[in-house]
Amino acid sequence: MHLDTGKVNYTWNVPQNFLMTASELNSFYRSLLKNELLENCEDQYGQPCVLGEKDETFHRAMFSPDLTTGGDIGVFLVDKGVFHQVKKHRMYRIVPEFITFQALW
């Protein structure tokens, strides 16, 4: 899967069952670069991530390491506009410096 930043195409290293399309990832990443993500929302957190559900679907999300409690992480689901506490193993963090996903264990 490739990322188009407008200058260079990068390759996303994503889980094999990842269902988000390349264009959706590109849009998500560009919105982060332009600081347009959740523009009208008070619940914006600092780190972009992707939350994996049990049915193997994924959601764009934001999380803050400061919101970790009892092994769970506070995550804001971008598309649903809701906050959840989730287990670390269900999340993948977007690392812009390397344009990759890292599983949070």
N, C-alpha and C positions, 0 to 999 in steps of 0.2 A: 504494500500500500504506500502511495507516495504523497508527500506534503508539498503544496505549492505555496511558497511564501511571497511570490511575486518576483523573486530574484533567483532562487535556487530551488530545485526539487530535492526533497529529502525523502528517505525511506522510513516509514513507521515500522517499528518492531512490535507487533501486536499479537495477542493470543490467537491461536489458530481458529477459534470459534467466534472471533470478533465480528459483530454484525453491523457496526457503523460503517457507512460508506466513506470512501476517500474524500468525496466532496463535502460531506458533513464534518469530517475531521479538519479539512482545510478551512471551512467557514468558522469552526470553533477556534482554531488556532489564530486565524486572522483577527477575530473579534478580541482575542486576548492581546494581540500586538497593538491594536488600536484602542485598547481600554474601553471597548464598547459593550463588553459583556455585563449583563445585569445592571445597565446604566441607571434604571429607575428602582433598583432594589436595595433595601437596607441590609439584606443578608448575604452580602458578597464576601467570600472568603478568599484567601490568598493563593492557594495552589490548585491548578486545574488537575482533574483526575477523571477516570472513567470507572463507574461503579458497575460491577458484574452481578446480575441477578441469578437466582437458581435455575431459571428457565433459559439461561445462556444468552439473555439479552443484555445490552449495556446502555448506560445513561451517561450523558455528559454531566459533570459535577465539579464542585469546588470544595476543598477541605482546608482546615486549619489544624496544624499539629497541636496548637494550643488547646483545642477542643477535645483532646483525647481523654477519655474517662473509662476506667475499668476495662481496658483492652479494646474499647470501641472508639471510633473516630467520628467527630461531628462532620457531616457532609451536607452540602446544599445541592439539591438536584436542579440543575439549570432549567431544563425544559418543563419540569413539573412545578417549580417555584416552591418547593417544600424542603424542610430540614429533617435529616434522619441521623440516628446513631447507627453506625455499621461496623462490622468486623473488618479488620485490616486485610484479611486474605481475599476479600471480595472487591478490592480496589486496585486500580492501576494508576500510577501517577504519571502525568505527562511531564517529561523533562525537556524543556525547550532548548537547553544548551546542547543536548545530544539528539533531539527530535526522536525520542523513543518513549516507550512505556516501561516502567519498572513495577513489578509486583510489589505490593507493600506487605511484608511478612512480619 
